[in-house]
Amino acid sequence: MATSSPVPGSHVAPGSGGRPGVWCAVAVLLLALTVGQLAVATFVPGIDRFAGKAFGARLVAYPVLMLLVPVGWWLTHRTAGWRAQPWAATALVMAPFLIDVTGNTLDLYDTVVWWDDANHFVNWALLCGGLGLLLPRTGRAGLDVLVVAGLGALLAIGWELGEWWTFIRHGTELGTAYTDTLGDETLGTLGATLAGVVLALRRRP
């Protein structure tokens, strides 16, 4: 599939998508739905499914992480205008946070056996797909795949460290944490690898 190059001076961002207004609205909706559910989980008492899962920390961390791409882009491309923002990539990066919170809201982690595993695979594919759209191409498809897969592996390790620090080390899941962590890191890396392959195929002349 042929891909066209941006016209010099047109300020077309990688991962901006063909309809920036639509993708911008999607990103705003993703952020609002995530923050709304986090606020309920943090401030509404007596909901057992949210107990012991560090939702107070998530209420701070998730919006910050979701806004890293748009804020970082604005700080480095202030003169480009909002339409040049990579909104499609931004939405892909934001989506896993909403999926994770919604899974807790619907109690899917405790009622659906495969939900946690699917989450790590699919969410890392979405997250690293969005990040991969922002990365410069190396000119070699195989290297592009390795870069995205490696980034996903690093993020998977960091995520598991964050989970262990915030609620696993003093919680009820410590006994199964080792096996679960290895599985989650593997699935996250596989999801990132899939994202890298899809991006490489998408960019292929």
N, C-alpha and C positions, 0 to 999 in steps of 0.2 A: 504494500500500500504506500503510495507516494505521500510525502508530507511536504507542505510548502514552508518556505523560510519566511520569517517575519520581515516586513519591509522596513528598511532602516528608518528610525525615527518614529515608528508606529507604536512603540512601547507595548508590544504584545508579549505578555508574560507566559513562560512555560507553565502548563497546567491551568491556564486561564479558562479553557473551554470556549465553545463557540458562542455562548449566551451568558455573558457575565452577570446580567441582571438576575437571571433565573438562578444561577449558581450562588450568587450573593444571598438571595432570599433563602435558599436551601441551607447555607451556612448559618445564617442568623437563626433559622428555625431549629437547627440542630443544637445550637448553643442554648437557646431559650428552653427547649424541652429538657436538656441535660441539667441545667441549673435549677429548673423548677422541681424536678424529681429529687435532686440532691438536697434542696431546701426542705422538702417534705421529710426525707429520710433523716435529716439532721435535727429538725426542730419539732416534728410531730412525735410525741411520746407514745410508747406502747405498741410499736410495730416490730414484732419479733424478728421478721426477716432481715431487718437492718441492723440488728444488735450485733456488736462485736466485729463490725466490718469497717471501722474507721471512716464513717461517712463525714464526720467533721473535717478530717484531713482531705477527703475527696472534694468537699465543697470548695476548698481553697485551691487544691492542686489541679483538678480537672479543668475549670475555666481558664486557669493560667496556661496549661498545656494546649488547650484548644485555641487560644489566642496567639500562640507563639508565631505561627505562620503569618496571619494578617498584620500583626503589630510589627514583626520583623520586616516584612515587605514594605510597610508604610514608612518605617524609619529609614530604609535604604533606597526607597524609590518615591520620595514625597512628591516629585514633580510629574510623575507618570499619570496620576489620576486614578480614581477608584476602579474604573473599568479595566485597568491593566493589572489589577490584583489577581493573582492566580486562584480564582474562586473555586474552580473544580478541584484542584489539589487541596485547597483549604477544607472543602466539604469532606473529601475522602479522609483527611487527617482527623477531622472532628467526629466522623460517624462512629468509630469504635467506642468512644466515650459514652455516647448516647446508648449504644447497644449494651454496653456493660451495665450501666445504671438501670436501663429498662429490664434487663434480665434479673436484677435484684428486686426491682419493683414488682415484677410478676412472679417472683420466687422460683424462677426457672433453674437457678443453680442447685436448689435443694430438691426439686421435683422432677427434673429432666436429667437423666443420667449422663447423656452425651453433650449437654449444653456447654459446660465449661470447656471441654476439648474443642468443640466447634467454634466457640468464642475465640480461643487463642489462635486458631488457624485463620478464620475469616477476618477477625479484627486486625491481625498483623498483615494480612494481604491488603486490606483497605488502607491501613496506616502507611505501610511501606510503598504502596502504589501511589499515594498522595505525595509522600516524600520523594519518591523516585521521579515524579514529574518535575520536581523542583531542582533536581540534581543535573549538572551539565553532562552531556553525553561524552563518553570516552572515545567514541569512534569504533569500538569493538563490542559487539553484542554480548559475547561471553563475559567480558569484563564488566559491562553494565549490570548483568545479572548478579555477578559476584559482589559488586558494590552494594546493591540493594539487599541481597541476602545477608551480607555481613553487617550492614546497618540494622537489619531486623534482628539478627542474633544478639547484637549489643543491646538493643532496646529490650529484648526479651529477658536478658540477664538483669538489666537495670530494673525492670518491672518486678521480677521475682524478688530481688533484694528489697524493693520498696514494700511489697506485700509482707515479706518476712518481718521487716522492721516495724511496720505499723500495726499489724494485728495477729500474725501467725505465731511469733515467738512467745507471746503470753496468752495465746488462745487455745481453743480446743482442737485445732487441726495440726498441731505440732507433730503428732505421731505419724501422720501420713504425708508430711510436708516434703520430705526428700523425693519420694516417688512422684508426687504431684508436680513438684518443681521441675524435675527432669522432663516429664511429659509435656509440661507447658512450654518450656524452652524449645523443645524439639518441634512442637506444633507451630509455635511462633516463627521459628526459623524456616520451616517448610512453607508457611503462608507468605513470608517475605520472599522466598525463592520463587514461588508462583507469581507474585507481583512483578519481580524482576524479569521473569520469562515473558509475561504478558506485555510489559513495557518494551522489551527488546523486539518482540514481534510487531508491536504497534508502530515502532519507529523504523522498521525494516524498509528499505527502499522498494 
